[in-house]
Amino acid sequence: MTRYTVAVDDTDAGSRTVDWIDENLRPGDHVRLLTVSELYSETVLRTEQRLEQAESRLRRSHPGLVVEQSVPEGPTVERLLLDSEDSDVLLLGARQAHIVLATLGGRIAERVVARTTVPVIAVPEHWHHGGGPVVVGVDGRTASAALAFAADEAAARGSELVLVRAWDIPLTMSPYANIYLADDRELWEHESTLELQAATRAVASRHPDLVIRGVRRHGQTAGALLEEAGNDASLIVTGRRHRTAIGAFLGGSVGEALMHRSHAPVCIVPQPAAAVPATPSAVPAPAEVA
């Protein structure tokens, strides 16, 4: 059983969350449909009508489904975080606006993703059903929780699981240029191979019947995941390192980049505070996952 909190609003992205949950519910799942009411938002009556329509649709498709509705008062980010704490997954829409427009709009999805303690699935407004593989980013510092989530999802869907390890040679800053040592390339490439092999073994031991494919790519993680996902991936999964939206904005976040560019739903999985990295190594991991 999976307990979903589904954020529903009047945007196209918000409507896609209902489309996604309708296609992905399994027997025994529990759904809470939620819209946060703020001072200058639409009337509560209109909000309740939308939630009632969503509930009726889900009950028709999934007889016996446990569904509840909630219209708490804002602020939106705080309410989404609070009301999803007892859920297994928070589902919300991702408006794929330019980063400046997203900032003017309050960066709701980005701020939620940066602070949540549960996995968040962001459904893009242009999403269409994809029956392809589950694609997950592998990284020794953030991937253990993301890897487990992706493997469980792929097994439940009967899909192939694609493990993507992106790697790059870190640059050294100098007053004149960014430099790196060419001799280090073999070291970093070998390190990425070891991490990918360890992740593959870990998944295979838990899901021996799962079809697994490992991919190493030289370059940035977001681009590698998007390229591997193509137009048919059913889900892209990545871990989360940053714990604030400012940290993600300044340091770069793979999860945020995927939310703005992916046509497939993106799941960002926070690493539990006490978790131990999936593939410990004496050499720091060369590429960030999120």
SEROKOL-161786 format. One record per residue: residue in one letter; z, y, x of N, C-alpha, C, CB in turn. Coordinates in steps of 0.2 Angstrom, whole numbers, padded with zeros to 4 digits, always signed. Glycine has a CB too. Example, Ala and Ser with C-alpha at 12.3 -4.5 7.8 and 13.67 -1.06 7.14 Angstrom:
// SEROKOL-161786
a+0039-0028+0066+0039-0022+0062+0039-0016+0066+0045-0022+0057
s+0035-0011+0064+0036-0005+0068+0039+0000+0064+0029-0003+0070
This chain:
// SEROKOL-161786
m+0000-0006+0004+0000+0000+0000+0000+0006+0004+0006+0000-0005
t-0004+0011+0003-0005+0017+0006-0003+0023+0001-0012+0019+0009
r+0002+0027+0003+0004+0033-0001+0000+0039+0001+0012+0034+0000
y-0004+0042-0003-0009+0047-0001-0006+0054-0005-0016+0046-0003
t-0006+0059-0001-0005+0066-0004-0012+0069-0003+0000+0070-0001
v-0015+0071-0009-0022+0073-0009-0022+0081-0011-0026+0069-0014
a-0024+0085-0007-0024+0092-0008-0031+0094-0012-0023+0097-0002
v-0030+0097-0018-0036+0098-0022-0036+0105-0024-0036+0094-0029
d-0042+0109-0022-0042+0116-0024-0049+0117-0027-0041+0120-0018
d-0051+0123-0028-0057+0125-0032-0063+0126-0027-0056+0132-0035
t-0062+0124-0021-0068+0124-0016-0072+0118-0016-0066+0126-0009
d-0078+0118-0013-0082+0112-0013-0079+0107-0008-0089+0113-0010
a-0075+0109-0003-0072+0104+0001-0066+0101-0002-0069+0108+0008
g-0063+0105-0007-0057+0102-0011-0060+0097-0015-0054+0108-0015
s-0066+0098-0018-0069+0093-0023-0070+0086-0019-0075+0095-0026
r-0072+0087-0013-0074+0081-0009-0068+0076-0008-0077+0083-0002
t-0062+0079-0008-0056+0075-0007-0055+0070-0012-0050+0079-0006
v-0057+0072-0018-0057+0068-0024-0062+0062-0024-0057+0072-0031
d-0068+0065-0021-0074+0060-0020-0071+0054-0015-0080+0063-0018
w-0068+0057-0010-0067+0052-0005-0061+0047-0007-0064+0056+0002
i-0056+0050-0010-0051+0045-0012-0053+0040-0017-0045+0049-0015
d-0058+0042-0022-0060+0038-0027-0064+0032-0024-0065+0042-0031
e-0067+0033-0018-0071+0028-0015-0067+0023-0010-0077+0031-0011
n-0061+0026-0008-0057+0022-0003-0051+0019-0005-0056+0027+0003
l-0049+0020-0012-0043+0017-0014-0043+0010-0014-0041+0020-0021
r-0037+0007-0013-0036-0001-0013-0031-0002-0018-0035-0003-0006
p-0031-0008-0020-0025-0010-0025-0018-0009-0022-0026-0018-0026
g-0014-0006-0026-0007-0005-0024-0006+0002-0021-0005-0010-0019
d-0011+0006-0020-0011+0013-0017-0007+0017-0022-0018+0015-0015
h-0004+0023-0019-0001+0028-0023-0004+0034-0021+0007+0028-0022
v-0006+0039-0027-0009+0045-0025-0005+0051-0029-0016+0045-0028
r-0004+0056-0025-0001+0062-0027-0006+0067-0027+0006+0064-0023
l-0008+0070-0032-0013+0076-0032-0009+0082-0032-0018+0075-0039
l-0011+0086-0027-0007+0092-0026-0011+0099-0025-0003+0091-0020
t-0009+0104-0029-0012+0110-0028-0007+0115-0027-0017+0112-0034
v-0007+0119-0022-0001+0124-0020-0003+0131-0024+0000+0126-0013
s+0002+0133-0028+0001+0139-0032+0004+0145-0028+0004+0139-0039
e+0000+0150-0026+0002+0156-0023+0001+0162-0028-0002+0157-0016
l+0004+0168-0026+0005+0174-0030-0002+0176-0033+0008+0179-0026
y-0007+0176-0028-0014+0179-0031-0019+0173-0032-0016+0184-0026
s-0017+0167-0033-0021+0161-0034-0023+0161-0041-0018+0155-0031
e-0027+0156-0043-0029+0155-0050-0023+0154-0054-0034+0150-0050
t-0024+0154-0061-0019+0152-0066-0016+0145-0065-0021+0154-0073
v-0010+0144-0067-0007+0137-0067-0011+0133-0072+0000+0137-0068
l-0013+0136-0077-0017+0132-0082-0023+0129-0080-0018+0136-0089
r-0027+0133-0076-0033+0131-0073-0032+0126-0068-0037+0137-0070
t-0027+0127-0064-0025+0122-0059-0023+0115-0062-0019+0124-0055
e-0019+0115-0067-0017+0109-0071-0023+0105-0074-0012+0110-0076
q-0028+0109-0076-0034+0106-0079-0038+0102-0074-0038+0111-0083
r-0039+0105-0068-0042+0102-0063-0039+0096-0060-0043+0107-0057
l-0032+0096-0060-0029+0090-0058-0029+0085-0063-0021+0092-0056
e-0029+0087-0069-0029+0082-0075-0036+0078-0075-0028+0085-0082
q-0042+0082-0073-0048+0079-0073-0049+0074-0067-0054+0085-0072
a-0046+0076-0061-0046+0072-0056-0042+0065-0057-0043+0075-0049
e-0036+0066-0060-0032+0060-0062-0036+0056-0067-0025+0062-0065
s-0039+0058-0072-0043+0054-0077-0048+0051-0073-0045+0059-0082
r-0052+0054-0069-0057+0050-0065-0054+0045-0061-0061+0055-0060
l-0049+0046-0057-0046+0040-0053-0044+0034-0058-0041+0043-0049
r-0041+0036-0063-0038+0031-0068-0044+0026-0071-0034+0034-0073
r-0049+0030-0072-0055+0026-0075-0058+0021-0070-0061+0031-0077
s-0058+0024-0063-0061+0020-0058-0056+0014-0056-0063+0024-0052
h-0050+0016-0056-0045+0011-0053-0039+0010-0059-0042+0014-0047
p-0040+0006-0063-0035+0005-0069-0029+0002-0066-0038-0001-0074
g-0023+0005-0068-0017+0003-0066-0014+0007-0060-0017-0004-0064
l-0019+0012-0057-0017+0016-0051-0011+0020-0053-0023+0020-0049
v-0006+0021-0048+0000+0025-0049-0003+0032-0046+0006+0023-0045
v-0003+0037-0051-0005+0044-0049+0000+0049-0052-0012+0046-0053
e+0002+0054-0048+0006+0059-0050+0003+0066-0048+0013+0059-0048
q+0005+0071-0052+0002+0078-0051+0008+0082-0048-0001+0081-0057
s+0006+0087-0044+0011+0092-0042+0008+0099-0041+0015+0090-0035
v+0011+0104-0043+0009+0111-0042+0015+0115-0040+0006+0114-0049
p+0017+0114-0034+0022+0118-0031+0020+0125-0029+0025+0114-0024
e+0025+0130-0028+0023+0136-0026+0023+0137-0019+0029+0141-0029
g+0019+0141-0016+0017+0142-0009+0023+0145-0005+0011+0147-0008
p+0022+0146+0001+0015+0147+0005+0012+0140+0006+0016+0150+0011
t+0005+0140+0006+0001+0134+0006+0003+0129+0012-0006+0136+0006
v+0003+0132+0018+0004+0127+0024+0011+0124+0023+0003+0131+0030
e+0016+0128+0022+0023+0125+0022+0023+0120+0016+0028+0131+0021
r+0020+0121+0011+0021+0116+0005+0017+0110+0007+0019+0120-0001
l+0011+0111+0009+0007+0105+0011+0011+0100+0016+0001+0106+0014
l+0014+0103+0021+0018+0100+0026+0024+0096+0023+0020+0104+0032
l+0028+0100+0019+0034+0098+0016+0032+0092+0011+0038+0103+0012
d+0028+0093+0007+0026+0088+0001+0023+0082+0004+0022+0091-0004
s+0020+0082+0010+0017+0076+0012+0021+0072+0017+0011+0078+0016
e+0028+0074+0018+0032+0071+0023+0033+0064+0021+0038+0075+0024
d+0034+0062+0015+0035+0055+0013+0029+0051+0011+0039+0055+0006
s+0023+0054+0013+0016+0051+0012+0014+0047+0019+0011+0055+0010
d+0010+0042+0018+0007+0039+0024+0001+0043+0027+0005+0032+0022
v-0003+0046+0022-0009+0050+0024-0009+0057+0020-0015+0046+0023
l-0011+0062+0023-0012+0068+0019-0020+0069+0019-0009+0075+0022
l-0023+0070+0013-0030+0071+0013-0031+0078+0011-0033+0066+0008
l-0036+0082+0014-0037+0089+0013-0045+0090+0014-0033+0094+0016
g-0047+0096+0011-0054+0097+0013-0055+0102+0019-0057+0101+0007
a-0060+0101+0022-0062+0105+0028-0068+0109+0027-0063+0100+0034
r-0067+0116+0026-0072+0120+0026-0075+0122+0032-0070+0127+0022
q-0082+0120+0033-0085+0121+0040-0088+0127+0041-0090+0115+0041
a-0083+0132+0041-0085+0139+0042-0085+0141+0050-0081+0144+0038
h-0088+0146+0052-0088+0148+0058-0080+0150+0060-0092+0155+0060
i-0078+0149+0066-0071+0150+0068-0069+0157+0066-0071+0149+0076
v-0073+0162+0066-0070+0168+0064-0069+0169+0057-0076+0174+0066
l-0073+0166+0053-0072+0166+0046-0066+0161+0044-0079+0163+0042
a-0066+0156+0048-0060+0151+0047-0053+0155+0048-0060+0145+0051
t-0053+0159+0053-0047+0163+0055-0046+0168+0049-0048+0167+0061
l-0051+0172+0047-0050+0176+0041-0047+0173+0035-0057+0180+0040
g-0049+0167+0034-0047+0163+0028-0040+0160+0029-0052+0157+0027
g-0037+0161+0035-0030+0159+0036-0030+0152+0040-0027+0158+0029
r-0035+0149+0041-0035+0143+0045-0030+0138+0042-0033+0144+0053
i-0030+0137+0036-0026+0132+0033-0026+0125+0035-0027+0132+0025
a-0032+0122+0035-0032+0115+0038-0030+0115+0045-0040+0113+0037
e-0032+0120+0049-0031+0119+0056-0023+0120+0057-0034+0125+0060
r-0020+0124+0054-0013+0125+0054-0009+0119+0052-0010+0131+0051
v-0011+0116+0047-0008+0110+0044-0009+0104+0049-0011+0107+0037
v-0015+0103+0052-0016+0098+0057-0012+0099+0063-0024+0098+0059
a-0011+0105+0065-0007+0106+0071+0000+0104+0071-0008+0113+0073
r+0003+0104+0064+0010+0103+0064+0012+0097+0060+0013+0109+0060
t+0008+0094+0057+0010+0088+0052+0013+0082+0056+0004+0086+0049
t+0017+0079+0053+0020+0073+0056+0016+0066+0054+0027+0072+0055
v+0012+0067+0049+0008+0061+0046+0001+0062+0048+0009+0060+0039
p-0003+0056+0048-0010+0057+0049-0014+0061+0043-0014+0050+0049
v-0018+0065+0045-0022+0070+0041-0029+0068+0041-0021+0077+0042
i-0032+0066+0035-0040+0065+0034-0043+0072+0032-0041+0059+0030
a-0047+0075+0035-0050+0081+0033-0057+0079+0031-0050+0086+0039
v-0059+0080+0025-0066+0079+0022-0070+0085+0022-0065+0075+0015
p-0076+0085+0026-0080+0091+0026-0083+0092+0019-0085+0090+0031
e-0085+0098+0018-0088+0100+0012-0095+0097+0011-0088+0108+0011
h-0098+0095+0016-0105+0092+0016-0105+0085+0017-0109+0096+0021
w-0099+0082+0016-0098+0075+0017-0102+0071+0012-0091+0073+0016
h-0105+0065+0014-0109+0061+0010-0106+0054+0012-0116+0061+0009
h-0107+0049+0007-0104+0042+0009-0108+0039+0015-0105+0037+0003
g-0104+0037+0020-0106+0033+0026-0103+0026+0026-0105+0037+0032
g-0107+0021+0027-0105+0015+0027-0104+0012+0034-0109+0010+0023
g-0105+0016+0039-0105+0014+0046-0098+0013+0049-0109+0019+0050
p-0098+0013+0055-0092+0011+0059-0086+0016+0059-0093+0009+0066
v-0080+0014+0060-0075+0018+0062-0075+0020+0069-0068+0015+0060
v-0075+0026+0071-0076+0029+0078-0069+0032+0080-0082+0033+0079
v-0067+0030+0086-0060+0032+0088-0060+0034+0095-0055+0027+0087
g-0057+0040+0097-0057+0042+0104-0051+0039+0107-0056+0050+0104
v-0052+0037+0113-0047+0033+0117-0045+0038+0123-0050+0026+0120
d-0038+0038+0123-0035+0043+0129-0028+0040+0130-0035+0050+0127
g-0026+0039+0136-0020+0036+0138-0014+0040+0135-0019+0035+0145
r-0015+0047+0134-0009+0051+0133-0008+0052+0125-0009+0057+0136
t-0013+0051+0121-0013+0052+0114-0015+0047+0109-0016+0058+0112
a-0018+0041+0112-0022+0037+0108-0018+0031+0105-0027+0034+0112
s-0012+0029+0106-0009+0023+0104-0009+0023+0096-0002+0022+0107
a-0006+0029+0093-0006+0029+0086-0013+0030+0083-0001+0035+0084
a-0017+0034+0086-0024+0034+0083-0028+0028+0083-0028+0040+0087
l-0027+0024+0089-0030+0018+0090-0028+0013+0084-0029+0015+0097
a-0021+0012+0083-0019+0008+0078-0021+0010+0071-0011+0008+0078
f-0021+0016+0070-0024+0018+0063-0031+0017+0062-0023+0026+0062
a-0035+0018+0067-0042+0017+0067-0043+0009+0066-0046+0019+0073
a-0040+0005+0070-0041-0002+0069-0039-0005+0063-0037-0006+0075
d-0033-0002+0060-0031-0005+0053-0037-0003+0048-0025-0002+0051
e-0039+0004+0048-0044+0006+0044-0051+0002+0044-0046+0013+0045
a-0053+0000+0050-0059-0004+0051-0058-0011+0048-0061-0004+0059
a-0052-0014+0050-0051-0020+0047-0051-0020+0039-0044-0023+0050
a-0048-0015+0036-0048-0015+0029-0055-0014+0026-0043-0009+0027
r-0059-0010+0030-0066-0009+0027-0071-0014+0029-0068-0002+0030
g-0069-0019+0033-0074-0023+0036-0079-0020+0040-0077-0027+0030
s-0077-0015+0044-0082-0011+0048-0081-0012+0055-0081-0004+0046
e-0086-0011+0059-0086-0011+0066-0081-0005+0068-0093-0010+0069
l-0078-0007+0074-0073-0002+0077-0077+0000+0084-0066-0004+0078
v-0078+0007+0084-0081+0009+0091-0076+0013+0094-0087+0013+0089
l-0074+0011+0100-0069+0014+0105-0073+0019+0110-0065+0009+0108
v-0072+0025+0109-0076+0030+0114-0071+0033+0119-0079+0036+0109
r-0073+0032+0125-0069+0035+0131-0073+0040+0134-0066+0030+0136
a-0072+0046+0133-0076+0052+0136-0072+0054+0143-0077+0058+0132
w-0075+0055+0148-0072+0057+0154-0076+0062+0158-0071+0051+0159
d-0072+0066+0162-0076+0071+0165-0071+0073+0172-0076+0078+0161
i-0074+0076+0177-0071+0077+0183-0068+0084+0182-0076+0077+0189
p-0061+0084+0183-0058+0091+0182-0060+0096+0187-0050+0090+0182
l-0061+0102+0185-0063+0108+0189-0057+0111+0193-0067+0113+0186
t-0057+0113+0199-0052+0117+0202-0054+0124+0202-0051+0114+0210
m-0050+0128+0200-0052+0135+0200-0051+0139+0207-0047+0139+0195
s-0056+0143+0209-0055+0147+0215-0057+0154+0213-0060+0144+0220
p-0056+0159+0217-0058+0166+0216-0065+0166+0215-0055+0170+0221
y-0069+0162+0218-0077+0163+0218-0080+0158+0213-0079+0162+0225
a-0077+0152+0211-0081+0148+0207-0077+0142+0205-0087+0145+0211
n-0079+0138+0200-0076+0132+0198-0079+0126+0203-0076+0130+0191
i-0074+0122+0206-0077+0117+0211-0073+0111+0209-0076+0119+0218
y-0077+0105+0211-0074+0099+0211-0076+0095+0216-0075+0095+0204
l-0072+0089+0218-0074+0085+0224-0079+0079+0221-0068+0082+0227
a-0085+0079+0224-0089+0074+0221-0086+0067+0223-0096+0074+0225
d-0082+0066+0228-0079+0059+0229-0075+0057+0224-0076+0060+0236
d-0072+0061+0220-0068+0060+0214-0071+0056+0208-0064+0066+0212
r-0078+0057+0208-0081+0055+0202-0080+0047+0201-0089+0056+0203
e-0080+0043+0206-0079+0036+0206-0072+0034+0203-0081+0032+0212
l-0067+0038+0205-0060+0037+0203-0060+0038+0196-0056+0042+0207
w-0062+0044+0193-0061+0046+0186-0065+0041+0182-0063+0053+0185
e-0071+0039+0184-0075+0034+0180-0072+0028+0180-0082+0034+0183
h-0069+0025+0185-0065+0019+0185-0059+0019+0181-0063+0017+0193
e-0056+0025+0181-0050+0026+0177-0051+0025+0169-0046+0033+0178
s-0057+0028+0168-0059+0028+0161-0061+0021+0159-0065+0033+0159
t-0064+0017+0163-0066+0010+0162-0059+0006+0161-0070+0007+0168
l-0054+0007+0165-0048+0003+0164-0045+0005+0157-0043+0005+0170
e-0045+0011+0155-0042+0013+0149-0045+0010+0143-0041+0021+0148
l-0052+0010+0143-0056+0007+0138-0055+0000+0137-0064+0009+0139
q-0055-0004+0143-0053-0011+0143-0046-0012+0140-0054-0014+0150
a-0041-0008+0142-0035-0009+0139-0034-0008+0132-0030-0005+0143
a-0038-0003+0130-0038-0002+0122-0041-0007+0119-0041+0005+0121
t-0047-0010+0121-0050-0015+0118-0046-0022+0118-0057-0017+0122
r-0042-0023+0123-0038-0029+0123-0032-0028+0118-0035-0030+0130
a-0029-0022+0117-0024-0021+0113-0026-0022+0105-0021-0014+0114
v-0032-0019+0104-0035-0020+0097-0036-0027+0095-0041-0015+0096
a-0040-0031+0100-0042-0037+0099-0036-0042+0098-0046-0040+0105
s-0030-0041+0101-0024-0045+0100-0021-0044+0093-0019-0043+0105
r-0022-0038+0090-0019-0037+0084-0024-0038+0078-0017-0029+0083
h-0031-0038+0080-0036-0039+0075-0041-0044+0078-0039-0033+0072
p-0040-0050+0079-0044-0054+0082-0051-0055+0079-0041-0061+0083
d-0052-0054+0073-0058-0055+0069-0062-0048+0069-0057-0058+0062
l-0060-0043+0071-0063-0036+0071-0068-0036+0076-0058-0031+0072
v-0074-0033+0074-0080-0032+0078-0078-0025+0082-0087-0032+0074
i-0078-0026+0089-0076-0020+0093-0081-0019+0098-0069-0021+0096
r-0083-0012+0098-0088-0010+0104-0085-0004+0107-0095-0008+0100
g-0085-0005+0114-0082+0000+0118-0088+0005+0121-0078-0003+0124
v-0087+0011+0122-0092+0016+0124-0089+0021+0129-0096+0019+0119
r-0092+0021+0135-0090+0026+0140-0095+0032+0140-0088+0023+0147
r-0093+0038+0140-0097+0044+0140-0095+0049+0145-0099+0047+0133
h-0099+0052+0149-0097+0057+0153-0098+0064+0150-0102+0057+0160
g-0093+0067+0149-0094+0074+0145-0087+0075+0141-0100+0074+0141
q-0088+0080+0136-0083+0082+0132-0081+0077+0126-0084+0089+0129
t-0075+0076+0125-0073+0071+0120-0076+0072+0113-0066+0071+0119
a-0076+0079+0110-0079+0080+0104-0086+0078+0103-0077+0087+0102
g-0090+0080+0108-0097+0079+0108-0099+0072+0108-0100+0083+0114
a-0095+0068+0112-0096+0061+0113-0094+0057+0106-0091+0058+0118
l-0089+0059+0103-0087+0056+0097-0093+0058+0091-0080+0059+0094
l-0095+0064+0091-0100+0066+0086-0107+0062+0087-0101+0073+0086
e-0108+0061+0094-0115+0058+0095-0114+0051+0094-0116+0059+0103
e-0108+0048+0095-0108+0040+0093-0107+0039+0086-0102+0038+0097
a-0104+0044+0082-0103+0044+0075-0110+0044+0071-0099+0049+0072
g-0115+0049+0074-0121+0050+0071-0120+0052+0064-0125+0043+0071
n-0125+0050+0059-0124+0052+0052-0122+0046+0048-0131+0054+0050
d-0119+0041+0051-0117+0035+0046-0110+0033+0047-0122+0029+0048
a-0106+0036+0052-0099+0034+0053-0095+0035+0046-0096+0038+0058
s-0091+0030+0045-0087+0031+0039-0080+0035+0040-0085+0024+0036
l-0078+0035+0047-0072+0039+0048-0072+0040+0056-0066+0035+0046
i-0070+0046+0058-0069+0048+0065-0062+0049+0066-0073+0054+0068
v-0059+0045+0071-0051+0046+0072-0050+0048+0079-0048+0039+0071
t-0045+0053+0079-0043+0056+0086-0036+0057+0086-0047+0062+0087
g-0033+0057+0091-0026+0059+0092-0025+0066+0092-0023+0055+0098
r-0018+0068+0092-0017+0075+0093-0012+0076+0098-0014+0078+0086
r-0013+0081+0102-0008+0083+0107-0005+0090+0106-0012+0084+0114
h-0009+0095+0104-0006+0102+0102-0001+0101+0096-0011+0107+0101
r+0004+0105+0096+0009+0105+0091+0009+0112+0087+0016+0104+0093
t+0004+0117+0089+0004+0123+0086-0004+0125+0085+0008+0129+0089
a-0005+0129+0080-0012+0131+0079-0014+0135+0085-0013+0134+0072
i-0010+0139+0087-0011+0144+0093-0013+0140+0099-0006+0149+0094
g-0009+0134+0101-0010+0130+0106-0017+0127+0106-0005+0125+0107
a-0019+0125+0100-0025+0121+0099-0031+0127+0100-0026+0118+0092
f-0030+0133+0097-0035+0138+0098-0036+0140+0105-0033+0144+0094
l-0031+0141+0109-0031+0143+0116-0033+0138+0120-0025+0146+0118
g-0030+0132+0119-0032+0126+0124-0038+0122+0122-0026+0122+0125
g-0040+0123+0116-0046+0118+0114-0043+0112+0111-0050+0117+0120
s-0045+0110+0105-0043+0105+0101-0049+0101+0099-0039+0107+0095
v-0049+0094+0101-0055+0090+0099-0055+0089+0091-0054+0083+0102
g-0049+0088+0088-0048+0087+0081-0051+0093+0077-0041+0086+0079
e-0049+0099+0080-0052+0106+0076-0059+0106+0077-0048+0112+0079
a-0062+0104+0083-0069+0105+0084-0073+0100+0079-0071+0103+0091
l-0070+0094+0079-0073+0089+0074-0073+0091+0067-0069+0082+0075
m-0067+0094+0065-0067+0097+0058-0072+0102+0056-0060+0100+0057
h-0074+0106+0061-0079+0111+0060-0086+0108+0061-0078+0117+0065
r-0087+0103+0064-0094+0100+0066-0096+0094+0063-0095+0100+0073
s-0091+0090+0061-0093+0083+0059-0095+0082+0051-0087+0078+0060
h-0100+0078+0050-0102+0077+0043-0098+0071+0040-0109+0075+0043
a-0094+0067+0045-0090+0062+0042-0083+0064+0042-0090+0056+0047
p-0079+0061+0038-0072+0063+0037-0068+0062+0044-0068+0059+0032
v-0064+0066+0046-0060+0066+0052-0053+0065+0051-0062+0072+0056
c-0050+0060+0054-0043+0059+0054-0040+0061+0060-0042+0051+0052
i-0035+0065+0060-0031+0067+0066-0024+0064+0065-0030+0075+0066
v-0022+0060+0070-0016+0056+0070-0011+0059+0075-0017+0049+0071
p-0005+0061+0073+0000+0064+0078+0003+0058+0081+0005+0068+0074
q+0004+0059+0088+0008+0054+0091+0015+0054+0090+0006+0054+0099
p+0019+0049+0088+0026+0049+0087+0030+0052+0093+0029+0042+0085
a+0035+0055+0092+0038+0059+0098+0041+0054+0103+0044+0063+0095
a+0043+0048+0101+0046+0043+0105+0041+0038+0107+0052+0040+0102
a+0035+0039+0106+0030+0033+0107+0028+0033+0115+0023+0035+0103
v+0026+0027+0117+0025+0026+0124+0017+0026+0124+0028+0020+0127
p+0014+0029+0129+0006+0029+0129+0004+0022+0129+0004+0033+0135
a-0002+0021+0126-0005+0014+0126-0007+0011+0132-0011+0014+0121
t-0009+0016+0137-0012+0013+0143-0009+0017+0149-0020+0013+0143
p-0003+0016+0151+0001+0019+0156-0004+0019+0163+0008+0017+0158
s-0004+0024+0166-0007+0025+0173-0004+0029+0177-0015+0027+0171
a-0005+0028+0184-0002+0032+0189-0006+0038+0190-0002+0028+0196
v-0013+0038+0187-0017+0044+0188-0017+0047+0181-0024+0042+0190
p-0016+0054+0181-0017+0058+0174-0023+0057+0171-0015+0065+0175
a-0023+0056+0164-0029+0055+0160-0034+0061+0161-0028+0054+0153
p-0040+0060+0163-0045+0065+0164-0047+0069+0159-0050+0062+0168
a-0047+0067+0152-0050+0071+0147-0045+0071+0141-0056+0068+0145
e-0045+0077+0138-0040+0077+0132-0044+0075+0126-0038+0085+0131
v-0040+0072+0121-0042+0069+0115-0042+0074+0110-0039+0063+0113
a-0036+0078+0110-0035+0083+0105-0030+0088+0107-0033+0080+0098
